[in-house]
Amino acid sequence: MTEKRAETELLAPAGDISSAYAAINSGADAIYTGLKSFSARASADNFNVNDLRVLCEYAHALDVRVHVALNTFVKQSEVENFISCAVAAHNAGADALIIQDIYLGKYLKNIYPQMCLHLSTQAGVNNVYGARQAKEYGFDRVILARETPFEEIEKIAKIIQTEVFVQGALCTCFSGQCYLSSFAGGNSGNRGRCKQPCRKMYSVDREGFGQQSYAISLSDLSVGEDILKLSDAGVYSFKIEGRMRRPEYVAAAVSYYRAILGGEENKGDLSALKRTYNRGNYTRGLAFGQDKSFISSAVQGHIGEFCGVIEVKNGNYVCHSTMQCAQGDAFKILRNGKEVCGATFAGSTKGGFCLNSRIRLKSGDKAFITTDARLNAELLSRKKLRPVTLSVYISEGDNMRAEIDGMVFESSFVPSAALSRAVSRDDVIRCFDKVDTYPFEIDYCVINISGNPFVPASALNQFRREAYTAYFAHISSSCNRPIEGVEKVSPHANVGMNSRTAVIARDLRVVKADIGILKPDDFSQIDIKKIKQFDGQKYLFLPPFINGQALESIKPALKFFDGIYCDGYWAEQFCRELGIKLFAGTGFNIANSLSLSQVKADFIALSKEITLAEARPLSGENTFYLTAGDIKVMDIIYCPFGKTCKTCDRRDCYSLTDEDGRTFPLRRYKAGECRFELFNCANLISPQNFTGALADCTLCDPEKVLSALNDGEKLKKLFKNYTSGHAKNPVL
């Protein structure tokens, strides 16, 4: 295998044991997987602790690291189980734990400093403040938000070890801030149970976008040779997404990037990658700027690789192609760029092959191969082995001795002089060639047989098994210092009451509340007039994704505010460095007292995915609960209209309508470039009287909402559609 570039890690997904082996055998430096609990891919097979230990041993024997994802937000009732899982994964041999909750990670590092922690992409690190905060809290690495631009990646890589996605599915919403599945279907993406509503069909009330399509379904990421630019920028780890993907996809993706990083002339087999999984013919992603293939509005799933055009000929569907296809291959048929149906191989013919289809095809339809049986078999046939040098010494009257990579093993059996047939060199080789389940490639250095020793086959086999078992135990052992017992967590007692009201609004001039949070339409032109008449504390709303010049441009306006409100963890570091106050938003996903006690903020909004009953024990003199108004369910960093700026009507708000007729407001604002926020199809009504009330009035009338804030019946009259959200219905 060609030598890889220095100081990099190719990291592959392992949703199950088959994918783990596929990744290892194809040349991954590390794999990442999840346990049965607290995994952001709850639908993957994942691993129990015993299976994880076996996987770690096998991977370590081949010098492959194993990272374990515990990257969901954690409720109060789950904290002790979460810590137990973290300790169990560490003790099972995990080389790193991937954590979403930066505060739980900070706690773990304080009590178990031997743990290696990576901050999940769900934490939304996209600027230098987030990187510095992660480093200060003891994280060894940050996994950057997929939306992070290249220039920010370069800066962050100078601060802390950095991991960047190079291949796989892209989320429509900015990392860690998606609540669409949660509020539209009751299954939380932040809990690993996303139902992928972004992959469904929608129409938008803008000219040219009124037809139902996969309007916010993104193509798969594939940076290709741009991985070398990321390497030159200082990125250490290159991550392939896909814990829900098939093993052959994992093998193809690892092989593709292994070839590029190794400088192979063919630069990787993109054809193999396309055939195993390809949504939308790939995009380079937002790190390099939004490209034309970023949105896959016509095709939602695996499109495969184009292989030919169909001709209806003598009642047969003939695909004209130079591609060699065979029995077991499967295809997807597209007509005018849209998916029509699937098809299967029906035999070869002159100039191509024939297809079977349950739907009538037309001449001019295009065929894309989505399952290449021969390719899949080849990808999964690869086997990574550990080169092992072996010397065996056998003599009469002495214990047999084997040296494996310098380690010496002796047998309990002592050969005597042979009465008939002595053990031979061929006997030894035949025996030690049997490596059982161990991934060994034996290189015989010395086989020394002195005298005329007799060794029964059973004794020689026993010796081999004992030597290989001991050697494997040595090379597969974890370097982790084991943790004895699990620290008991003392629940944080939140004291005091908070009867204050806070409101998020785009204009605070006629609003009466204790805390006003101004949400600008353009962060480069913050209109200070919109807060001058407001009597309460003034906070500036900052989006969770903001960096570079856009972030610098808002600093002069901060002198007019008491602090900022933000949904991103990085805001804590930002406020500390600037010496201003922080209102930690609902996007911090604070759902347990341990995390709550770690947040350095003047005010804290509890997670909007916990119930009133779950929120009550966390309430105190500085906490708030989202009580009424709009429910932001997505932060969208790209342009859903494909950056068709010349024809854009630049409205402040659009409507996204799904196949069931539900309408979701889509707000446009500017933070450098245009950004978008998607809101729930129904407003929130969740009155409570035990902590501060937070009203999000981004789109609704703040005066009317605040006047009816504690009266559910008045709020029902105010809103056309409404929901109690998760006030009574917990997320899974």
N, C-alpha and C positions, 0 to 999 in steps of 0.2 A: 504494500500500500504506500502511495506517495506520501512523503513527509508533509505534515500540515504546517501552516504558518506558526511562528513562535508566539507564545503568550496569548493564546486564544482557546476558547472552549466551544465546541459544538454540542448543543444541549437539545435532546430529543424527548418527545412525549412518550409516556408509558402508561396508557390507560388500563392495560391488562398485561398479563405475563407474556403473551405472544408479541405484543408491540414492544415490550421491554427487550426481548431477545432480538427482535428485528432491528432495533436501534443499536444495540451492542454489536451485533454481528455485522452491521453496515458501517461501523466506524465512529459512532458517537463517543465523545469524551465524557459525557455525563447524560443522565436521564432524569426526568422528574415525573413523579407519580403522586397519588393521593391515598390517604387512609379512607376507611369507610365513613368516617365522620370528618366534618369541617373542611371538605374538599369543594372547591369552586366548580368542579365537574362531578356533581353527585351522581349523574347518570352513567359515568364510566364504571367499569368493574371495580377499580380501586383495589386496595390490599388490606388484609388484616395484619396485625403486628407480626405474627409468625411467618406469613408469606413475605412480608417486607424484609424480615431478617434473612430469609433464604435468598431473596433477590439481591440484597446488599452483599452477601457473601459471594454470590456468583459474579456480580459486577466488579467488586473489588479485586477478585482474582484476575480480572482482565484489565485492571487499572482504570475502571470506569466509575465515576462518582454517581451517587444517588441523592437527589433532592426530593423532599417530601412537602407537598403543599397542604398547609393548614390555613387556607386563605379565604375564609368566610368571616362575616362579622359574628360575634359571639354574644349570646344573651346571658343575663344574670344567672339563670339556672344552669348554664352550661360551662361556666368558667372553670370549675374544678376538673370537669371531664376534659376540657380543652388542654389544660396544663398537663393532665395525666397522659393525654395523647402525644403531646409534644415530648414529654420525657420518654415515653415508650418508643417513639420514632427515633429519638436520639440514641437510646440504648440498643435499638435494633440495628444501628449502624448508619443511619442517615447522615450524609455529609453536610447537609444544610436543611433548614426548615424555612419554607416560604410562608410569610405571615402577611395578612392584609392589615390587621389592626396594629398600628405603629405603637400604641400604648401598651397593648398586651405583649408585644415584642420587647419593648423597653423593660417591662416587668420581668419577663423571662430571662433577659440578658443580665439583669441585676442579681437575680437569685441563682441562675445557672450560667455563669460566665463562659463555661466550656462549650455552650451551644453556638453553632454557626447559624446566623439568621440572615435571610434575604427578604427585603421588603417587596411585597407583591406588586405587580402592575396595578392591582385594584386600589393601591394606596395613592395612585395618581401622581407620582413624581414626574414633573415635566419642566422643572427649573432648578436653579442652583440652590434656592432656599430649601426645597424638599430634599436635595442631596445632602446638604449640610446638616439638616435635622436628623436624617436617617443615620448619618455617621455619628453624630453626637449621642444618639440613643442606642448605639451599640450594634447597629446592623453592619454586616460585612459587605453587603452588596445591595444595589437598588435595581429592580426590574422596571425599566422606564415605561411610562404610558406610551402606547403605540403612536399617539399623535405628536410626540416630541419632535420638533424640527432638528435637522442635522446640526445646526450651529449651537443649539442648546445641548445636544448630545456630547459635542466636543468639550464644552465647558464642564458638564457633569462628570465626564470620564476623568477629568483632572482632580476631582474631589474624592470619589469613591469608586470602588469596582462596579462596573456597569454591565447590565444584561439588556439586550435589545432583541425584539422579535424580528425575524427575517423571513418567516414563512408561515402560512396558515390563515385561519379565519380572522376577520377583523370585526370588532364590535362597532355598531353605529354610534353608540353613546361613548363619551369619554369614560375612561377606565374608572370603575368603582362608583359611578354616579347614575347608573341605570336603574330605574324603578318601573319601567313600562310593564314588564312581565309581572311584577309584584302587584301593581294597582289595577292592571287590566285583566289579570288572571289569577292572582293570589299566590304565585310562585316566584320567589325572590331570586334574582340573579346574584345578588350579594350573598345569598345562602347556597349558591351552587345549583339552583333549580330553575334556571331561566328556560322559558318555553319558546324563546326566540320569536317574539311578535314582530321584530324588525325584519324577519324573513317572509312576512306575509305581504299581501297586495294592498296598495293604497293609491288613492288619487289625491292630487293637490290642486287647490283652486287658483292655479296660475295657468295662463295660456300655454299650451303645449304639454301640460302635465296633468290634464284632466282625466285621462284614461287610466283605469286601474293597471298598476304595474308593481314590480318589486322596487318601489320608489326609494326605500332606505336600506335596501339589502346591498351590502358591499361585496366586491370581488375579493378573492383571496389574495393575501399579501405574498409577494415573491420578489425579494430585492435582487436576486441573481448576483451578478458580478459586483453590484454595489456593496456587497458584504465586505469587499476589500477596502472600500472607502471608510466603512465603519471601523474596520480593523485599524486603519491608519489614524483614525480619529481617537483611538485609545479604548474602544469597546473591547471588553474581555470575553463576554459570553454571547453567543448567537443562538437564539431560541427558536425552535420550530414548534408552532402551536399544533395541537391535534390529539389530545387525550381521548377524543371520541372517534378518531379515524382508524382505518384498518391498518394492520401490520405492514402490508405492502406499500402503503402510502408513506409510513414512517421510514421504511427501508429506502424508498426512492428519494425522499427528501434529504435524508442523511447522506446518501451517496452523492447526490447532486452538489451539496455544499461542501462535502469532504473533498470532491474533485476540484472545486474552485479554490478553496483554501489551500489545497496542496499544489496549486499551480499546474494541474494537468492540462494538456493541450486541448482536450475536447471541452474543457470548461464546464463539465457536468452534463448529464443527460436530462434536459428539460422535457424531452418527449416522454420519458418514463414517468416523470413527475406529473405531467398533464394527464396521463392515462390512469393514474392511481387516484388523483383528486385534483380538480381544477374548477373552481367557481368563478366564472366571469372572465376567464383568460388572463387573470392576474393583474395586480397593480403593484407599483413600487412602494406605495404607502405614503403617508403624510410626512415622513421624515425628509423626503425629497420633493415635497410639493404635490398637491392633488393633480392626478393625471386623468386623461379621458376615460380610462378603463376602471376608475375608482369605484363607480356604482355599477352593479350588475342588475339593471332594472328589467331585463328581458328573461333572464335565466336565474333561478334561485339556487339550484343545487349543482351537483357535479356535471360539468359540461364535457369533460374529457378532452380528447385531441381530434381535431378535424382530420377525416380520412378520405372523404370523397363526396361527389355529387350523385344523387340517385336518378336513374332512368327507369321508367316503367316500360318493360320490354317483354312482349309475349306473356303477359300476366305475371312476370317476375319483377322483383325489386332489385335491380342491378346497381351496385355501388361501384362507380368507376374509380379505381384506386390502385396505386402502386404498393400500398401497404399489405404486408403478409398477415392475413387474419386466419383464424381457425375455429374449430368447434369449441364452444365454451365462452367465446368472446361476446360482449354485449355492447350495445350502442344507444346513443340518444339521437333522435331526429329533430332537426330544427327547420322551421319554415319561416322565411322572412325574419330571421333572428329570434323567433320564439319557439319554445319547446312544444313539440307535437305529441311525441310518444317515445317509447323505448322499442328496441328491435334486437334480434339475435342473429348470429351467423347461420346461414343456411347452405353453405357450400361455395366452392370456388367456381369461377367462370372466367372466360377470356376477358382480360383487361380489368379484373376486379373480383368481386364476390357478390353473392346474393344474400338478401336479408329476409327474415320472417318478421312480420309485424301484425299486431291485432287490429291496427287502424290502417285504413287505406292510405298509402303514400302517393305522392305526386312527383312527377319528373321535376327536377330542380331542387327538391328537398336536399338538405345537407346531413351527412352522417358523421357523428363524432363517436370514437371508440371510448367507452367508459370502463370496460373490463377487458383487459388483455390477459387471458389465462396463462399463456406461455411466459409473459413478462412477470406476472405475479409469482409463478412457480420459481423463476430464476431469482427474483429478489429475495424470496424467503428461503432459498437453498443455501445462502451464504452462511459461513460459519467462522466466527472469530476464535482463534486459538492462541493460547499463551505458549511461546517457545520455551521449552524446558530442556536443559542439558542434563543428561543422566549418565552416571557411571555405576557399574555393579561389580562387586568383588565377592567371589565365592571360592572358598578353599576348604579342604578337609580339616575338621576339628575346630573351626572358627565360626562365629556367628556371621551370617551373610550380611553384607554392608552395601548400602546404596547411597550415592551422593546426588541430590537433586538441587541444581543451582547452588551448590556449595553446602547445602544442609545434609547432615549425615544421619542415616537411619540404620539401625541394626535389627536383625531378626532374632526371635527367641529360639528359632530352630538352628541346630548345629549339624551341618552335613557330615556324614561318615563316608568311609571309602566305599565306592561302588562295587558291588559283587558282580554286576552284569553291565548295565548301561549307565554311564555318568551323564550329568547334566551338560548340555552343550550351549554354545553361543546362540544357536537358532532357538533353543528352548527359552532362553532368557528374553530374546527379542520378541518372540511370539507372545510371551506372557506380558511383558511390559508395554507392548503395543496396545493392549487392552486397557484403555484409559477410563472405561466405564462412562459415567456421566460428566467426568471432568473435562474442561476445555483445554486439554494439553496437546501440544505438538512436540513429540519426543525427538530429541537429537542425541543419539548415542555417542558418548565421548569415549568411555573406556568400558570394555567388558572383559574382566580379568578372571579366568578360571584356573586355579592352581591345583595341581594333583589330579585326583580322579574322584571328585565328590559326587555323592548320590543325593539328589534333592527331589522328593516326590512333587508331582505337579501341584498337589493341594498345598504343600508348604510354600512353594514358590508363589502361587496365587495369593496366599494369605499374606506373605511378605509384601507383595506388590500393593495389595489393598491397604495395608497398614501404612506403608510409606506414602502412597498417594493421598490418603486421608489426612495424615499428619501434615504433609506439605500444603495441601489445599487449605487446611485450617489456619496455617501460618500466613499464607498470602491473601486470604480472604478476611482476615480478622479486622475489626473496626479499629480506627485510631482514636475513637471517641473515649474520653474519660467517663466511665459510667456514672450515672446519677443514682444514688441510693435513696429511695423513698421520694415522696412528692410533698412539696410545701403545702401546708394548709392555708387557704386564703381567708383572711378576715374581711368580711363584707365592709365596704366603705359606708360609714354612717353619714348621710347627707343631712345637714341640719338647717333649720330656718325655713321660712316660707317666702314665696315670691309671688306677689300679686300684680307685678308689672305687665304691661302690654307692649309688644314690639310688632312693628309692621314693616314689611318690604313693599316699597312702592316706587314708581318712576317719577313721582312728584310729591313732595311732602308739604307743600305750602298750605294746604287746607286740612292737613291731617293732625289729629290730636291723639298722641300716644306717648308712653314713657320713653320709648326708643324708636327712632325712625331710621330706616335703612334705605338709603337712596340707591336705586338701581338704574344706572345711566343707559341710554340707548346708544351712546357713543363714548367709549372710554378715553378717546383723545380729546373730547370736548365736553368735560363735565360741567354741567350748568349749575353753578353755585346758587343761583337765584331760587332754585327749587328746594333749598333747605333753609333759606334765611328767615322765613317766618315760622319755622318749626321750633317749638319751645323745649322739646325733650333732648335726650342725648342723640347725637347724630353719628351714624355709621355709614361708611361707603361700602356697597356691595361689590365684591370682587368675584369673578367666575373662578371655578376650580382650575381651569386651564388658562393660564396667562403667563407669558414669559417675554424675555428679550425687551425690545423697544416698547412694546405695548405696556409692559409692567413698569418700565422706567417713566413712561409718560404720565402715569397717574400720581406719581410721588408728589409733585408740587401741589396737587389739590388736597392732599391729606391734611394739610394744616387747617382746613376748614371743618374737619371732622374729629370726633372723639376717638375713632378707631375704624376698623374694617369688619365687615361680615364676610365670611368665606366658607365654602364647602370643602376646601382642600386642606389636608394636613400641613402643607408647606407654609400656610399663612401664620402658623404659630412662630416659626423661625423668622419669617418676614417681619412680624410685629415686634418681636424681641429685638431684632437688629435695628429697627427704626424707632423703638421706644414708644410704640402706640398700642392702644387697646385692641383686643380681639374678641369678636363675637363668633364663636365656633358654630358653624351652621349644621343643618341636619345631615349634610353630606359627610360629616365626621363619623356618622353611624355609631354614635355612643349608645350602647345597649346594655352595658354592665357597669357596676360600681367601681371595678378595678380600673377600667379605662377612664371612667369619669374622674377618678381621683388623680390621674396622671396629666390631664389636660391643663395646660397653662393658658387659661382664657378668663376674661372678665365675665362673659356670659356663654352659656353652652346650650344649644338646641339639641334635644335628644333625637335619636333616630326616628324618622317618620315610618319605620317599619316595625315599631314595637307598639303593643296595645297600651291602653290606659292603665290596665292592671300591671303591666310590665314597667311602665314609666313611673308609676306612683312611688315605688321604693327608691327611685333615683332622683326624685325631685328635691330641690333645695332652693336656697336664696338666690342662686345665679343660674338656674336651669329654666328652659322653656320647652313647650311642646307645641308642635304645629297643630293649630286648632281650627283654622278656617281659611277659606280663600282658594287660591290656585295650588295645584300640586305639580311641581316640576318633575317630570319623569325621565328626561334626557337632557344632557348637554351635548350638542352636536358641533364638532369642531370643523367639519368640512362643509362644502356648499351642496345641498341636496339637489340643486338645479344644474350641477355640472359646471359651475363657474361661467355660465352664459351671461356675463356681466353686461354686454352690449345691449341685450334685449331684456334685461331684468327691470321689473317695475319698482323694485326696491321698497316694497311695502313693509310696514312694521310687523305685520302678522298675517300668516296664511293658515289654511286649514288642511289637515291631513285626515282623510276619511278612509276607514277600513272597509272590508267586504261586508261587515255587519251594519254599516251605516253609522258607526260611531265616529265622531269628529274630534280630533285632537288639535288644539291650537299650536301653531308653529311660529314662534316669535323670532324675529331677526334683530340682531344688534351688532355693534362693531367693537372689536378689540384688536386693532390693527386691521385685520381682514374681517369680513362678515362671519358672524357666528350665529348659532341658532339654539333655541331652547324649545323642547317639546313639552307640552302640558297635558295632563290627564283630560279625558273626555268629560269628566264630571268634577265639579268643585267639591271642596272638603267642608264638612260640617262635623266637628268633633269637640263640642263644648266640654270643658273640665274646670275644676276649681281648686286644684291642688298645687299648681305651679304656674310660671309665667306663660302667657298666651302669645303665640307667634302667629301672625296672619300674613300670608303671602298674597299680596294684592298687585302682583305684576301686571295682570290683565283686567282684574275686576276693580270696582270703585272702592277705594280704601275708606272713604267716609261712611258709606253705607255698611260695609262689612264691620267696621269698628263699632258702629252704633248698635249692631245686633250681635256682637261677638259672643255674649254669654246666653243668648236666647236662640236655641235651635230652631224653634218655629219661625222666628223672624228671618233666620238665614235661609230656611227652606223656601220662603216666599221670594227671597232675593235671587236665588240661583235657579236656573232652568233645569239643570241636571246636578245632582249632588250625591255624595257618598260619605260614609263615615270612615272610609279608608281602612286602616288597620286598628282603629280604636278598639274594636271588639273582636276582630277576626285576625288572629296571629298569622304571620307568614310561616311557611314550613321551614 
